[in-house]
Structure formats: structure tokens, C-alpha cells
Amino acid sequence: KFKEDEEAMDALRNSAELGSVSADAFDGAYLAGGHGTCVDFYKNAALGAFVSAMYAAGKPVAADCHGPIALLGCTKPNGEPLVKGLKVTGFSDSEEAAVGLTDKVPELIETAMKAQGGLYTATADWTPNAVVDGNLVTGQNPASSTACANAFVELLA
């Protein structure tokens, strides 16, 4: 259906590169998860700059499941890692082990967030867990996406 929607396809063909847009033009940023983000989001300088600018402007930033891997490349205005001192979550080390991809991802989100000074919390594997700290919302796993999205929308209001 998407491929047959000429307006949608035109928008896709003419999408702007992230580095060419300003965070000022957006009300918030939501980084959906999935293992593909471990390639697309990880150490993506344009995404890191965009998310850092959104956070610094006090705009809501949310990420669920593997989406929080993008936060590892983000900073606060003082140069510290974005997650330092903040309550956060993301796909847990035990969930990564359960799907057998511990050796396939560039970094384990839980371990990396803790190493950057994040106050990482997790619930039992595969159960919903959304964490809000100021204008940052993180969700642990796919089961957390609804709670994470709802918290993000509340911050937009």
C-alpha cells in the first residue's frame, strides 16, 4: 500500500538528511527500537547532535528497546554523556542474551549506559518498563513501547 501511495513515495524520495534540519523545527524526538538501530543509530554523529540539541532545548526525547543505543552518542550542554545521572532503561543485557545476539550488537545498552553514569533500571525480561527523567523517556523492550510512547505524548502536551 505504501509503495502505491504517490504522495508517500514522493515524501520518501525527497526526505531531508538529518544533518540538514534543525531541532528547532520539531517538538520532540522519538527513537523507535529494533536491532537495526544498532547499525543506523549507533555512533551516528548527525543523530547524536540532533538528539543532544532537542534535549538541551528542553524538548521531549524518547527511545525504546534498542533505540536508546542512540543516546550513547549524545551529550548534555556541559559535554557530559546525556544519560549521566539520569534514570534510564533500554534493552537489558539479559534480554540480549536471551535472543542470542550479545556478540552481534556493537555495545550492550545496559552495560554502556551504566558505564556512562546512567542510573539504569530494568524489570523482568519482556515486561513493560518505561522510565521518565525530566524530558527524557526510555523504554526497556518491545513490551514497553506503548508506555514509552504515552509518556512521550504527555510531555508534548
C-alpha positions in Angstrom: 0.0 0.0 0.0 2.8 2.4 0.9 4.6 1.9 -2.4 1.4 2.6 -4.3 0.8 5.9 -2.4 2.4 8.5 -4.7 2.3 11.2 -2.0 4.1 9.0 0.5 6.6 7.9 -2.1 7.3 11.5 -3.1 7.9 12.4 0.5 10.3 9.5 0.8 12.2 10.4 -2.3 12.5 14.0 -1.2 13.3 13.4 2.5 15.9 15.7 4.1 19.1 14.4 5.6 19.0 14.7 9.4 22.1 16.8 9.4 20.4 19.4 7.3 17.4 20.0 9.6 17.3 22.0 12.8 15.9 20.6 16.1 14.1 24.0 16.4 11.7 22.8 13.7 10.5 19.8 15.9 8.6 19.5 19.1 10.2 16.3 20.2 12.1 13.2 19.0 11.1 9.6 19.3 13.6 6.9 18.5 11.9 3.6 17.9 13.8 0.4 18.6 14.7 -2.8 16.8 18.1 -4.4 16.2 18.5 -2.3 13.0 19.1 0.8 15.2 22.3 -0.9 16.4 23.6 -0.1 12.9 21.7 3.1 12.0 21.7 4.9 15.3 25.0 3.7 16.9 27.7 6.4 16.7 25.6 8.4 14.2 27.0 11.9 14.6 24.1 13.7 13.0 21.6 11.9 15.1 23.7 12.4 18.2 23.8 16.2 17.5 20.1 16.4 16.8 19.1 14.5 19.9 21.5 16.5 22.1 20.1 19.7 20.7 16.5 18.5 21.4 17.4 17.6 25.0 19.2 20.8 25.6 16.2 22.8 24.4 14.0 21.0 26.9 12.1 19.2 24.3 10.9 15.6 24.9 13.3 12.9 23.7 12.1 9.2 23.9 13.7 5.9 22.9 12.5 2.4 23.3 14.0 -1.1 23.1 17.2 -0.7 21.1 16.5 2.9 20.2 18.4 4.1 23.4 21.6 3.0 21.7 21.5 6.4 20.1 21.7 8.1 23.5 25.2 6.7 23.9 26.4 9.2 21.4 24.5 12.2 22.9 25.8 14.8 25.3 24.4 17.4 27.7 25.3 21.1 27.1 28.2 20.7 29.5 29.7 17.9 27.4 28.8 15.0 29.8 27.1 11.9 28.4 23.4 12.6 28.1 22.5 9.6 30.3 24.9 10.6 33.1 22.9 10.9 36.4 19.6 10.3 34.7 17.2 7.4 35.3 17.2 5.4 32.1 16.4 2.0 30.6 16.8 0.1 27.3 17.1 -3.4 26.1 18.7 -5.3 29.0 21.8 -7.4 28.9 19.8 -10.4 29.9 17.2 -9.8 27.1 20.1 -9.5 24.6 21.5 -12.8 25.9 18.0 -14.4 25.6 17.8 -13.6 21.9 21.4 -14.8 21.3 22.7 -11.5 20.0 25.1 -10.4 22.7 28.1 -10.9 20.4 26.3 -9.3 17.4 25.5 -5.8 18.8 28.2 -3.1 19.0 27.6 -2.5 22.7 25.2 -3.8 25.3 22.9 -0.9 26.1 22.6 -1.7 29.8 26.3 -2.0 30.3 27.1 1.1 28.2 24.5 3.2 30.0 25.9 2.3 33.4 29.5 3.0 32.1 28.4 6.5 31.1 26.9 7.1 34.6 23.3 6.4 33.7 21.0 5.2 36.5 19.9 2.2 34.6 16.9 0.2 35.8 15.2 -2.9 34.4 12.3 -5.1 35.1 11.9 -8.8 34.4 12.7 -9.6 30.8 10.0 -8.9 28.3 7.8 -6.9 30.8 6.8 -3.3 30.2 9.2 -0.7 31.7 9.2 3.0 30.8 11.3 5.4 32.7 10.8 9.2 32.7 13.5 11.6 34.0 12.8 15.2 33.1 12.3 15.4 29.3 14.0 12.0 28.6 11.8 8.9 28.3 13.2 5.4 27.8 11.6 2.1 27.3 13.2 -1.3 28.1 11.9 -3.6 25.4 9.1 -4.0 22.8 6.6 -4.5 25.5 7.5 -1.0 26.8 6.8 0.8 23.6 3.2 1.8 24.4 4.1 3.1 27.9 7.1 4.9 26.4 5.0 6.5 23.6 2.3 7.5 26.1 4.8 9.2 28.4 6.4 11.0 25.4 3.0 12.3 24.2 2.2 13.5 27.8 5.5 15.5 27.7 4.5 17.1 24.4 1.2 18.4 25.8 
